[in-house]
Amino acid sequence: MGPGKSVNMLPLYRAFLSIKIIVMKNIVITCLIIVVCTFQGQAQFSKATIQASGLTCAMCSRAIDNSLKQLSFVETVQPDIKNSAFTVLFKKNETADIDALRKAVEDAGFFVAKFTITGQFNNVAIKNDEHIAIDGREYHFLHVQDQVLNGEKSLLVVDKSFVTTAAFKKYTAATNMQCIQTGKAGGCCEKAGLSAGTRIYHVTI
């Protein structure tokens, strides 16, 4: 650089300003993601209580117990032989597969008469006859008051093969959406932004 010549700082300043804008945009996007996640709420399911039908002896109960224990996300199974019920505790930080639990009972030669799933809820807003994503799965609430769920709550699964025929008929009358007949998203679920065929669990409290 020759004597008397000054350095043109404008390009450097512009580059610095561009970097600063990018950083600020990333910060704003991150904050928005945090806010959205907080607004949607969270839930972590920890156990299920399954009442089976068709049991006649202790050997029947043992068959279901062994079948449930084969599932990778199951920690322990606590049978209640008197009431033909099983409390299934899930492994921590693992997502339970509701359909796999039902299938385990059926694979043992029996059927599910009642199925509840219990978890800790944090600011989960629900509305009657609407869908909501919880713990990575889609749920459709029926026969409920609009409310925000907090603390430990149990959801009764009312899909076909999770309740008695009479109970299923009662809950199908609670909605005009056809997804309750199949347990999968259809044309009735387009408003919720669900792809056709997405598994939907129909539940009540």
N, C-alpha and C positions, 0 to 999 in steps of 0.2 A: 504494500500500500504506500503510495507516494505521499510526501508531505502536503498537508493542507486538505487532503481528501477525507470526507466523513463517511461513516458506515451507514448504509441504508438498512434501517432496522424494521421497515414496514413489512417485508415478507416474513420475518421471524415473528413479528407481533401477530400477523394474520394466522400463521401456523399455530401459535400458542392459543389464540382465540378459538380456532376450530377444534383443537383438542379439548379445551375447556368445555365447549358446547356439547361435545360427544359425551364427556364424563358426566355432565349434568343430566343429559338425556337418560343415560343408563341408570343414574341414581333415581330419577323420577319413575322410570319403568319398574325398577325394583320395588319402590315404595308402593306403586299401584298394585303390583302382584301381591304384596303382603296384605294390603287393605282388602283386596278381593278374597283372598284365602280366609282372612279373619271374618269377613262378612258371611261367607258361605258356611262357616263353622266346621267342626271336625267331630269325628266319633271313632272309637276303637272298640270293636266287639271282643268280648273276653270269654263268653260261654254260650251254650245253647241248652235248652231243656226240651227233650223229645219224649212225647208219650206215644207208645206204639200200640197197635191193635193186633189181636190174634194170639197173644201170649197165653199159654196154659200151664207152664211149669218153669222151674228154675233153669232148666236146660235151654229154654227159649230165650230167657234173659241173657244167659251166657253167650249164646250165639250172636245176639245183637251187640253185646259188650265187646266181643272179640272183633267183630266186623268194624265197629267204630274206631277201635284202637289201631287199625291198620292205616288210617288216614294220617298223612305226614304232619298236618297242622294240629293234631289232637295231642294234648298233654296228658290228660287223664280222663277216665270215664267213671262216673259215680252212679251205679244202678240203684233204683228204688223198685224192688221186685213187687212190693205190695200194690203200687200204683202203675206198674208197667211203664215206668219213666226212667229216663237217663239224663243226667247232667253231664254235659261234655265241656271240659275246660280246654281252651285253646292255648297253644304256645304263644308266648309273648312276642309281639311285633310280627306275627304272621297273620295273613288274611285267611279267614275261614271260608270254605266253599260250602254254601248252604245246600246246593243240589247234591254234592258228594255225600253229605251227612244223610240226606234222605235216601240216596241210593244204597248207602251202607246198610240201612235198616231193611230195605227191600231185598238186598242181596242175601240177607240172613233169613229171608222167607217171610217177612212181615210188612206191615204198612204203618205209615205215620198218621196218627189221629190228631196230634196237636204239636206245634213246633214254635217255640219262642227263642229269640236270640237277644242277648243282653250285652250292653256295653256302656262305656262312659261317653257322654255327649257334652260337647262344648259349643254353645251358641249355634245350634242347628235349627233353623227356622223351617217349619213344615206347614203345609196347607192341605186342606181336605181335597181329595181327588186330583192331586198334582204330583208330579215326579220330582225327585231330588236325588242327587248323587251323595252317597255316604260310604266312606271307607272303600272307595273305588268301584262301587256298584250302584245300580239304579234301583230306587225304591219308589213305589206308588202308594201313597197313604190313603186309606179309606176309613170312613166313620170316625174322623178325628176333628177336634177343634183346632183352628189355626193357632199355633203356639211356637215357642222357642224351647227346644229341649236342652236341658243342662243336667249334669250329674248322671247317675246310673238309671237307665231306662231299659225296659224289655219290649220288644216288638213281636207281635204275633203274626207269623207268616200265614196268609190265607189263600195262597195259590192252590190250584188243583194238585192233589197228592200230598198236601201238607195239612189238610183238615178233612173232616168228614164230608160226605156228599151234601148233607143238609146244611152244614156251615158254609160250604163253598157256594151253594145256591143263594144263601143270605147275602154274602158279600158281593156276588156278581150283580145283585140288584142295586148295589150302592154306587154304581158307576155306569155310564154309557159307553165307556171306552172298551174296545174289543180286546185290548192287550191282556185283560184279566183272563180271557178264555185260553190264551196260549202261553202267557208268561213272557211274551216277546213283543218288542216294539213293532207297531204297524203304522198305518196311516193316521191313527188317532194320536200318535205320539210325535208327529212332525212338529207341532208347536213347541214341544220341549227340546227340539233339535236332536232327537235320537235317531240313529241309523236303523233301518229296517232289520229286524232280527236280534237287536240288542236285548239281552236278558233283563227282565224287569221283575223285581220281587214285590208282590202286593202285600202290604202289611197294615196293621192297625195297632193301637195301643190299649 
